[in-house]
Amino acid sequence: MTAATESDAGQYVLDERYYNLGQEETAFFKAQTGIHNDDELKTHILAIQEKAWKIHPYRCIRRFAFTSLKISRLPAYEQVLRLGRDHQDAILLDIGCCFGNDIRKAVADGFPVSRALASDLHQSFGHWDM
């Protein structure tokens, strides 16, 4: 079955064929996890996906959208990083963050971690080494 079909129980199933990290994502997740082997990294991300799916079956989890570093592709991204560096009162807030990968990316790129806040409805999503 593919992720786009339903199982006999009426629930979507996971399908690793949707796993497809770009170069930027691969480098980011290798740096964040300390896993430098591509196959081991894939196994790790698949395991995280499976754990998260059991908590709540969000489409972004099924389709690996959580691995896409969307924030760094926004036109204002460099300005956000600059605000974090230049203004002591700047706060970066990510609500509905799932694993918090966008805010982790911003911190990795220089936004001060002490002023970066992320939250999701499911607290468990923030407790894995993603």
Secondary structure as GFF3:
##gff-version 3
##sequence-region A 1 130
A	DSSP	three_ten_helix	16	18	.	.	.	ID=ss1
A	DSSP	alpha_helix	23	33	.	.	.	ID=ss2
A	DSSP	alpha_helix	38	55	.	.	.	ID=ss3
A	DSSP	alpha_helix	59	62	.	.	.	ID=ss4
A	DSSP	three_ten_helix	65	67	.	.	.	ID=ss5
A	DSSP	three_ten_helix	70	73	.	.	.	ID=ss6
A	DSSP	alpha_helix	77	86	.	.	.	ID=ss7
A	DSSP	beta_strand	92	95	.	.	.	ID=ss8
A	DSSP	alpha_helix	101	108	.	.	.	ID=ss9
A	DSSP	three_ten_helix	113	115	.	.	.	ID=ss10
A	DSSP	beta_strand	116	119	.	.	.	ID=ss11
A	DSSP	three_ten_helix	123	127	.	.	.	ID=ss12
###
